[in-house]
Amino acid sequence: MEHTRLNHDANHEDACARKSHHPEKVKTNLITRLNRIEGQIRGVKKMIENDTYCDDVLNQIAAVQAALNGVGKMLLENHLKSCVVERLQEGDLEVVDELMTTMKKLLK
């Protein structure tokens, strides 16, 4: 049992130490998109504060969700092409389970 705990602790440390390695162009694009989404969120808040018609607010929320999905797709593509491939090449098959868990969360 102690051996299992040590492996779990080592895996936890590995997970905490892992970092993504986005090309600078991708990173810039992601940050630009997130800044735009942040502005959209502030806009939705202002719409609520100003008692904007509900349907208009809901349409803006749909736009925010679509923008977030776009960021998620971009991150997922980069993750698959870099991190997942790398870990599979190293023989780390746990990455498949990790990816499936993440995909289930994204597809809710």
C-alpha positions as CSV (number, residue, x, y, z in Angstrom):
1,M,0.0,0.0,0.0
2,E,2.9,2.4,0.8
3,H,4.3,1.7,-2.7
4,T,1.0,2.7,-4.3
5,R,1.0,5.9,-2.2
6,L,4.5,6.7,-3.3
7,N,3.5,6.2,-6.9
8,H,0.5,8.4,-6.4
9,D,2.6,11.1,-4.8
10,A,5.2,10.9,-7.6
11,N,2.4,11.2,-10.2
12,H,0.9,14.1,-8.4
13,E,4.3,15.8,-8.4
14,D,4.8,15.1,-12.1
15,A,1.3,16.6,-12.8
16,C,2.1,19.7,-10.8
17,A,5.5,20.1,-12.5
18,R,4.1,19.7,-16.0
19,K,3.9,22.8,-18.1
20,S,2.5,23.3,-21.6
21,H,4.8,24.5,-24.3
22,H,2.6,26.5,-26.7
23,P,4.4,28.2,-29.6
24,E,4.5,31.9,-29.0
25,K,2.0,32.5,-31.9
26,V,-0.5,30.2,-30.3
27,K,-0.1,31.6,-26.9
28,T,-0.6,35.2,-28.2
29,N,-3.7,34.1,-30.0
30,L,-5.1,32.4,-26.9
31,I,-4.4,35.4,-24.7
32,T,-6.0,37.7,-27.4
33,R,-9.1,35.6,-27.5
34,L,-9.3,35.4,-23.7
35,N,-9.0,39.2,-23.4
36,R,-11.9,39.5,-25.9
37,I,-13.9,37.0,-23.8
38,E,-13.1,39.0,-20.7
39,G,-14.5,42.1,-22.3
40,Q,-17.6,40.2,-23.4
41,I,-18.2,39.0,-19.8
42,R,-17.9,42.6,-18.6
43,G,-20.4,43.5,-21.3
44,V,-22.9,40.9,-20.1
45,K,-22.5,42.2,-16.5
46,K,-23.2,45.7,-17.7
47,M,-26.3,44.4,-19.7
48,I,-27.7,42.9,-16.5
49,E,-26.9,46.0,-14.5
50,N,-28.8,48.1,-17.1
51,D,-31.8,45.8,-17.2
52,T,-31.2,44.9,-20.9
53,Y,-33.8,42.7,-22.5
54,C,-33.2,39.0,-21.4
55,D,-33.1,37.7,-25.0
56,D,-30.3,40.1,-25.9
57,V,-28.3,39.0,-22.8
58,L,-28.9,35.4,-23.6
59,N,-27.6,35.9,-27.1
60,Q,-24.5,37.6,-25.7
61,I,-24.0,34.7,-23.3
62,A,-24.2,32.3,-26.3
63,A,-21.5,34.3,-28.0
64,V,-19.3,34.1,-24.9
65,Q,-19.8,30.3,-24.8
66,A,-18.9,29.9,-28.5
67,A,-15.8,32.0,-27.9
68,L,-14.7,29.9,-24.9
69,N,-15.4,26.7,-27.0
70,G,-13.1,28.1,-29.6
71,V,-10.3,28.6,-27.1
72,G,-10.9,25.1,-25.8
73,K,-10.7,23.6,-29.3
74,M,-7.4,25.5,-29.9
75,L,-5.9,24.3,-26.6
76,L,-7.1,20.7,-27.3
77,E,-5.6,20.6,-30.7
78,N,-2.3,21.9,-29.4
79,H,-2.4,19.5,-26.5
80,L,-3.0,16.5,-28.8
81,K,-0.3,17.5,-31.2
82,S,2.3,18.1,-28.5
83,C,1.8,16.9,-25.0
84,V,-0.2,13.8,-25.8
85,V,2.0,12.7,-28.6
86,E,5.1,13.3,-26.5
87,R,3.8,11.3,-23.5
88,L,2.6,8.4,-25.8
89,Q,6.1,8.3,-27.4
90,E,7.5,8.0,-23.8
91,G,5.2,5.1,-23.2
92,D,3.0,7.0,-20.8
93,L,-0.4,5.5,-21.6
94,E,-2.1,7.2,-18.6
95,V,-2.3,10.3,-20.9
96,V,-5.2,8.5,-22.7
97,D,-7.3,8.2,-19.5
98,E,-6.4,11.8,-18.6
99,L,-7.5,13.0,-22.1
100,M,-10.8,11.0,-21.9
101,T,-11.6,12.6,-18.5
102,T,-10.9,16.0,-19.9
103,M,-13.0,15.3,-23.1
104,K,-15.9,14.2,-20.9
105,K,-15.8,17.6,-19.1
106,L,-15.5,19.5,-22.3
107,L,-18.5,17.7,-23.8
108,K,-20.9,18.3,-20.9
